[in-house]
Amino acid sequence: MVNYTILGITAAIWFMAKFIRYAFPPLFGSFQTSYEISNAEIGLLYTSLLTVYSMLQFPSGVIADRIGSVQVIIIGAILTGIGSLIVAINSSVIILAVGMIIIGVGTGVHKTVTIGLLSRTYKNNTGRIFGIFDTIGSYGGVGAPTIATLFLVAPDPISMVLSNILGANWRGVFFLSGFIVIGLAAVFVFIVDSGTIVSGKNSRENDTPSLTDYINQFKNKRFIIFVMITILFSFSYNGIISFLPLYLTEEVGFSNSSANILYSLVFVVSFVQIITGDLSDRVGELIIIVGALFIASLSLVLLITLAQQNIVLLGGILILYSLGSNGFRPVRSLYLIKILPDSITSGGLGTVRTLLMGAGSIAPMIVGSLADSVNFQFAFIILSTFLLMSAVLAGVLLINEYYN
């Protein structure tokens, strides 16, 4: 019987990492009230958190390849908890910025390193494990706005306690989150000490990977093509996620409430990651990748061509898009593990995640510019084209693998 203890604790930490990151946007108004800062200033603070998060993908992987995944995961969780507690302090905006940056560091080191650890711990059903891990993390992001709102509208007795202790209701979100994450780090330390898991340190004890080892991966054509697939997907996905509500209201003509309901459908079937991860263990990663990307591409084409139809039809199209885009994620990580040498697994994953997250971070800016200069319809056609290109490239990889 499979022991899911390691998966459970690492997924719980990932859930909290995404929860804390996504708890900020719903509380932007509260931040502005507490610190008397502008939209631009709070936007800059949050961008700083996300930038640090993105920049830590590769370094954290390299460090894990050298000292071990376990140590990096523990340090990251502790830093996340400390950063969250600092944000909860009723102090200056400088202290807030420090706390947010520490959260960026702490959360930024987790996923890349954990993927490598889980792949070593669950060698026989890695796809299913990645699917469960990513699904749990996704619901951390989904739950953050709801929990943040509950703190804001807490009953008077609770509000009075929070105000007296922390200075404002919203600080309770980060105060409790900080202790929860530090508690999870302590549990993880106990699991390691109990001998139920190995460090995950690079197995070539006397051969520490160098920067050249990571760069040499870009001589591998299969690796380069898959990096291109992930970059195209990430750009398209982030562009869609950032502007779908505005597309539905400004281009299609839905009300804000209808657009938000449709938007939520993109996330509601995140559990498909468990299914595609499990299927990849049975039939292979590339078949699932090609299928998921073509389903997502088809749904975007349908969204653009049938956008003026009724809300029920568009809801079905967006669920289809959710199945394809969410279904791709865990299998993407699994395939990267497969094609990377064991000695640089974490650092190699960090390299790819840095590139794909970089591409995703610039997507909103480019899509917004296209929407202003032309229209949202044109911008979404570009995004669907990029996604279709990623599906075609995945098909090329599949055909090449079949004949070789």
C-alpha positions as CSV (number, residue, x, y, z in Angstrom):
1,M,0.0,0.0,0.0
2,V,1.3,3.5,-0.9
3,N,2.2,5.7,2.0
4,Y,0.8,9.2,1.2
5,T,2.3,10.9,4.2
6,I,5.0,12.8,2.3
7,L,2.5,13.8,-0.4
8,G,0.1,15.0,2.2
9,I,2.5,17.3,4.1
10,T,4.2,18.7,1.0
11,A,0.8,19.4,-0.6
12,A,-0.5,21.0,2.6
13,I,2.5,23.4,2.5
14,W,1.9,24.1,-1.2
15,F,-1.8,24.7,-0.4
16,M,-0.8,27.3,2.2
17,A,1.8,28.9,-0.1
18,K,-0.8,29.5,-2.8
19,F,-3.4,30.5,-0.2
20,I,-1.2,33.2,1.2
21,R,-0.1,34.5,-2.2
22,Y,-3.7,34.7,-3.5
23,A,-5.0,36.2,-0.2
24,F,-3.4,39.5,-1.1
25,P,-5.5,40.7,-4.1
26,P,-8.9,40.5,-2.3
27,L,-7.4,42.5,0.6
28,F,-5.9,45.3,-1.6
29,G,-8.6,47.7,-0.4
30,S,-7.9,47.0,3.2
31,F,-4.1,47.5,2.6
32,Q,-4.8,50.9,1.1
33,T,-7.0,51.9,4.1
34,S,-4.5,50.7,6.7
35,Y,-1.4,52.1,5.0
36,E,-2.8,55.0,3.0
37,I,-1.2,53.9,-0.2
38,S,-2.3,54.1,-3.9
39,N,-3.3,51.4,-6.4
40,A,0.1,51.8,-8.0
41,E,1.9,51.4,-4.7
42,I,0.1,48.3,-3.6
43,G,0.5,46.9,-7.2
44,L,4.2,47.5,-7.0
45,L,4.4,45.7,-3.6
46,Y,2.5,42.6,-5.0
47,T,4.6,42.6,-8.2
48,S,7.7,42.5,-6.0
49,L,6.4,39.4,-4.2
50,L,5.6,37.7,-7.5
51,T,9.0,38.7,-9.1
52,V,10.9,37.3,-6.2
53,Y,8.8,34.2,-6.4
54,S,9.6,33.7,-10.1
55,M,13.3,34.4,-9.6
56,L,13.7,31.7,-6.9
57,Q,12.7,28.8,-9.2
58,F,16.1,28.1,-10.7
59,P,18.3,29.0,-7.6
60,S,16.2,26.8,-5.3
61,G,16.5,23.9,-7.7
62,V,20.3,24.3,-7.9
63,I,20.6,24.5,-4.1
64,A,18.4,21.3,-3.8
65,D,20.6,19.5,-6.2
66,R,23.5,20.3,-3.9
67,I,22.2,20.1,-0.3
68,G,19.0,18.1,-0.7
69,S,15.3,18.8,-1.3
70,V,14.2,18.3,2.3
71,Q,16.3,21.1,3.7
72,V,15.1,23.6,1.1
73,I,11.4,22.7,1.7
74,I,11.8,23.2,5.4
75,I,13.6,26.5,5.1
76,G,11.1,27.7,2.5
77,A,8.1,26.8,4.7
78,I,9.6,28.6,7.8
79,L,10.4,31.7,5.7
80,T,6.8,31.7,4.4
81,G,5.4,31.5,7.9
82,I,7.8,34.3,9.2
83,G,6.9,36.5,6.2
84,S,3.2,36.0,6.9
85,L,3.5,36.9,10.5
86,I,5.5,40.0,9.6
87,V,2.6,41.1,7.3
88,A,0.3,40.7,10.2
89,I,2.3,43.2,12.3
90,N,0.6,46.6,12.7
91,S,3.5,48.7,11.5
92,S,4.8,50.7,8.6
93,V,4.5,50.0,4.9
94,I,8.3,49.2,4.8
95,I,7.6,46.3,7.2
96,L,4.8,45.2,5.0
97,A,7.1,45.2,2.0
98,V,9.7,43.1,3.9
99,G,7.1,40.6,4.9
100,M,5.8,40.3,1.3
101,I,9.3,39.8,-0.1
102,I,10.0,37.1,2.5
103,I,6.8,35.3,1.5
104,G,8.0,35.5,-2.2
105,V,11.2,33.8,-1.2
106,G,9.6,31.2,1.0
107,T,6.9,30.2,-1.5
108,G,9.2,30.5,-4.5
109,V,11.5,27.6,-3.4
110,H,8.7,25.1,-2.8
111,K,7.2,23.6,-5.9
112,T,10.3,23.1,-8.1
113,V,12.0,21.3,-5.3
114,T,9.0,19.3,-4.2
115,I,8.3,18.0,-7.7
116,G,11.8,16.4,-7.7
117,L,11.2,15.0,-4.2
118,L,7.8,13.5,-5.0
119,S,9.2,11.9,-8.3
120,R,11.8,10.1,-6.2
121,T,9.4,9.1,-3.4
122,Y,6.6,7.8,-5.6
123,K,8.3,6.3,-8.6
124,N,5.6,3.9,-9.7
125,N,2.6,6.3,-9.8
126,T,4.2,9.7,-10.2
127,G,1.5,11.1,-12.5
128,R,-1.3,10.5,-10.0
129,I,0.8,12.0,-7.2
130,F,1.6,15.2,-9.3
131,G,-2.1,15.4,-10.1
132,I,-3.2,15.3,-6.5
133,F,-0.4,17.7,-5.5
134,D,-1.4,20.3,-8.1
135,T,-5.1,20.0,-7.4
136,I,-4.6,20.6,-3.7
137,G,-2.5,23.7,-4.5
138,S,-5.2,25.0,-6.9
139,Y,-7.8,24.9,-4.3
140,G,-5.6,26.9,-2.0
141,G,-5.8,29.7,-4.6
142,V,-9.6,29.2,-4.9
143,G,-10.2,29.4,-1.2
144,A,-8.1,32.4,-0.4
145,P,-10.7,35.1,-1.5
146,T,-13.5,33.4,0.4
147,I,-11.5,33.1,3.7
148,A,-10.2,36.7,3.3
149,T,-13.8,37.9,2.9
150,L,-14.9,36.0,6.0
151,F,-12.3,37.7,8.1
152,L,-13.4,41.1,6.8
153,V,-17.1,40.4,7.7
154,A,-16.3,38.6,11.0
155,P,-18.9,39.0,13.8
156,D,-18.4,42.0,16.1
157,P,-16.9,40.0,19.0
158,I,-14.2,38.4,16.7
159,S,-13.6,41.8,15.0
160,M,-13.1,43.4,18.3
161,V,-10.5,40.8,19.4
162,L,-8.7,41.0,16.0
163,S,-8.7,44.8,16.1
164,N,-7.4,45.0,19.7
165,I,-4.6,42.4,19.1
166,L,-3.6,43.0,15.5
167,G,-5.1,46.4,14.6
168,A,-7.4,45.2,11.8
169,N,-9.5,42.2,10.8
170,W,-7.5,41.4,7.7
171,R,-4.3,40.9,9.6
172,G,-5.8,37.8,11.1
173,V,-5.6,36.0,7.8
174,F,-1.8,36.3,7.8
175,F,-1.4,35.8,11.5
176,L,-3.1,32.4,11.5
177,S,-1.5,31.4,8.1
178,G,1.9,32.1,9.5
179,F,1.5,29.8,12.5
180,I,-0.1,27.1,10.3
181,V,2.8,27.1,7.8
182,I,5.4,27.0,10.6
183,G,3.5,24.1,12.2
184,L,3.6,22.3,8.9
185,A,7.3,22.8,8.7
186,A,7.7,21.3,12.1
187,V,5.6,18.3,11.1
188,F,7.8,17.9,8.0
189,V,10.9,17.9,10.2
190,F,9.4,15.2,12.3
191,I,8.7,13.1,9.2
192,V,12.3,13.5,8.0
193,D,13.7,12.6,11.4
194,S,11.5,9.5,11.6
195,G,13.4,8.1,8.6
196,T,10.3,7.8,6.4
197,I,12.0,9.8,3.6
198,V,15.5,10.3,2.3
199,S,17.1,13.7,1.7
200,G,16.8,13.6,-2.1
201,K,20.3,15.1,-2.4
202,N,22.0,14.6,-5.7
203,S,22.9,10.9,-5.9
204,R,26.3,11.6,-7.4
205,E,27.8,12.5,-4.0
206,N,31.2,13.5,-5.3
207,D,30.0,15.1,-8.5
208,T,28.1,18.4,-7.8
209,P,26.3,19.7,-10.9
210,S,27.8,22.9,-12.4
211,L,26.2,25.7,-14.4
212,T,27.5,24.0,-17.6
213,D,25.4,20.9,-16.8
214,Y,22.2,23.0,-16.8
215,I,23.2,24.9,-19.9
216,N,24.0,21.7,-21.8
217,Q,20.4,20.6,-21.6
218,F,19.6,23.2,-24.2
219,K,21.6,21.1,-26.7
220,N,18.9,18.4,-26.3
221,K,16.3,19.1,-29.1
222,R,13.5,17.3,-27.2
223,F,14.2,19.5,-24.2
224,I,14.2,22.7,-26.3
225,I,10.9,21.8,-28.0
226,F,9.2,21.0,-24.7
227,V,10.5,24.3,-23.2
228,M,8.9,26.1,-26.2
229,I,5.6,24.2,-25.6
230,T,5.5,25.3,-21.9
231,I,6.4,28.9,-22.8
232,L,3.6,29.1,-25.4
233,F,1.1,27.5,-23.1
234,S,2.0,29.7,-20.2
235,F,1.8,32.9,-22.2
236,S,-1.6,31.9,-23.6
237,Y,-3.0,30.7,-20.3
238,N,-2.0,33.8,-18.3
239,G,-3.3,36.1,-21.0
240,I,-6.7,34.3,-21.0
241,I,-6.9,34.2,-17.2
242,S,-6.0,37.9,-16.8
243,F,-8.5,39.2,-19.3
244,L,-11.4,36.7,-19.7
245,P,-13.8,38.7,-17.5
246,L,-13.1,41.9,-19.5
247,Y,-13.4,40.0,-22.8
248,L,-16.8,38.6,-21.8
249,T,-18.1,42.1,-20.7
250,E,-16.5,44.4,-23.2
251,E,-16.3,42.2,-26.3
252,V,-19.2,39.8,-25.8
253,G,-21.6,42.0,-23.8
254,F,-22.2,40.0,-20.6
255,S,-22.9,41.6,-17.3
256,N,-20.2,41.6,-14.7
257,S,-22.0,39.0,-12.6
258,S,-22.5,36.7,-15.6
259,A,-18.9,37.2,-16.6
260,N,-17.6,36.3,-13.1
261,I,-19.7,33.1,-13.0
262,L,-18.3,32.1,-16.3
263,Y,-14.8,33.0,-15.2
264,S,-15.1,30.7,-12.1
265,L,-15.7,27.7,-14.4
266,V,-12.1,27.9,-15.5
267,F,-11.0,26.8,-12.0
268,V,-13.9,24.6,-10.9
269,V,-12.7,21.4,-12.5
270,S,-9.1,21.6,-11.3
271,F,-9.5,18.0,-10.0
272,V,-9.0,16.8,-13.6
273,Q,-5.3,17.0,-12.8
274,I,-5.6,13.9,-10.7
275,I,-7.2,12.1,-13.6
276,T,-4.7,13.1,-16.3
277,G,-1.8,12.5,-13.9
278,D,-3.1,8.9,-13.2
279,L,-3.7,8.3,-17.0
280,S,-0.2,9.4,-17.8
281,D,1.1,6.6,-15.6
282,R,-0.8,4.1,-17.7
283,V,-0.6,5.4,-21.3
284,G,2.4,7.8,-21.3
285,E,2.9,11.5,-20.7
286,L,3.0,12.8,-24.3
287,I,-0.4,11.3,-25.3
288,I,-2.0,13.1,-22.4
289,I,-0.1,16.3,-23.1
290,V,-1.1,16.3,-26.8
291,G,-4.8,15.5,-26.0
292,A,-5.0,18.2,-23.2
293,L,-3.4,20.9,-25.4
294,F,-5.6,20.2,-28.4
295,I,-8.7,20.2,-26.2
296,A,-7.7,23.6,-24.7
297,S,-6.9,24.9,-28.2
298,L,-10.3,23.8,-29.6
299,S,-12.1,25.3,-26.7
300,L,-10.5,28.7,-27.3
301,V,-11.4,28.6,-31.0
302,L,-15.0,27.8,-30.0
303,L,-15.0,30.6,-27.5
304,I,-13.9,33.2,-30.1
305,T,-16.3,31.9,-32.8
306,L,-19.3,31.3,-30.6
307,A,-18.9,34.1,-28.1
308,Q,-22.2,35.7,-29.0
309,Q,-24.2,32.6,-28.1
310,N,-26.0,31.8,-24.8
311,I,-24.3,31.6,-21.4
312,V,-24.9,27.9,-21.1
313,L,-23.0,27.1,-24.3
314,L,-20.1,29.4,-23.3
315,G,-20.1,27.7,-19.8
316,G,-19.6,24.3,-21.5
317,I,-16.8,25.8,-23.7
318,L,-15.0,27.2,-20.6
319,I,-15.3,23.9,-18.7
320,L,-13.7,22.2,-21.8
321,Y,-10.9,24.8,-21.6
322,S,-10.5,24.1,-17.9
323,L,-10.2,20.4,-18.6
324,G,-7.5,20.8,-21.2
325,S,-5.5,23.6,-19.5
326,N,-5.6,22.1,-16.0
327,G,-5.1,18.6,-17.3
328,F,-1.8,19.6,-18.9
329,R,-0.1,20.9,-15.8
330,P,0.8,17.7,-13.7
331,V,1.9,15.8,-16.9
332,R,4.1,18.7,-17.9
333,S,6.1,18.3,-14.7
334,L,6.2,14.5,-15.1
335,Y,7.5,14.7,-18.7
336,L,10.2,17.2,-17.6
337,I,11.3,14.8,-14.9
338,K,11.6,12.0,-17.5
339,I,13.8,13.9,-19.9
340,L,16.1,15.6,-17.3
341,P,19.2,13.7,-15.9
342,D,18.7,12.7,-12.3
343,S,21.7,14.8,-11.2
344,I,20.1,18.1,-12.2
345,T,16.4,17.4,-11.9
346,S,15.5,20.2,-9.5
347,G,17.7,22.8,-11.1
348,G,16.5,21.8,-14.6
349,L,12.9,22.1,-13.5
350,G,13.7,25.5,-12.0
351,T,15.2,26.7,-15.3
352,V,12.0,25.7,-17.2
353,R,9.7,27.2,-14.5
354,T,11.6,30.4,-14.6
355,L,11.2,30.7,-18.3
356,L,7.5,29.7,-18.4
357,M,6.6,32.0,-15.5
358,G,8.6,34.9,-17.1
359,A,6.5,34.4,-20.3
360,G,3.3,34.3,-18.3
361,S,4.2,37.4,-16.4
362,I,4.5,39.5,-19.6
363,A,1.3,38.1,-21.1
364,P,-1.1,40.5,-19.4
365,M,0.8,43.6,-20.5
366,I,1.0,42.4,-24.1
367,V,-2.7,41.3,-24.2
368,G,-3.8,44.6,-22.7
369,S,-1.8,46.5,-25.3
370,L,-3.3,44.5,-28.1
371,A,-6.8,45.0,-26.7
372,D,-6.3,48.8,-26.5
373,S,-4.7,49.1,-30.0
374,V,-7.0,46.7,-31.8
375,N,-9.6,44.8,-29.7
376,F,-10.0,41.8,-27.4
377,Q,-11.1,39.6,-30.2
378,F,-7.7,40.1,-32.0
379,A,-5.8,39.5,-28.7
380,F,-7.7,36.3,-28.0
381,I,-7.0,35.1,-31.6
382,I,-3.3,35.5,-30.9
383,L,-3.6,33.6,-27.6
384,S,-5.4,30.8,-29.3
385,T,-2.8,30.6,-32.0
386,F,0.0,30.3,-29.5
387,L,-1.9,27.6,-27.7
388,L,-2.5,25.7,-30.9
389,M,1.2,26.0,-31.8
390,S,2.1,24.4,-28.4
391,A,-0.3,21.5,-29.3
392,V,1.3,21.0,-32.7
393,L,4.8,21.0,-31.2
394,A,3.6,18.4,-28.7
395,G,2.3,16.3,-31.6
396,V,5.7,16.5,-33.3
397,L,7.3,15.2,-30.1
398,L,4.8,12.4,-29.9
399,I,5.4,11.4,-33.5
400,N,9.1,11.5,-33.1
401,E,8.9,9.4,-30.0
402,Y,6.7,6.8,-31.8
403,Y,9.1,6.4,-34.7
404,N,12.2,6.3,-32.5
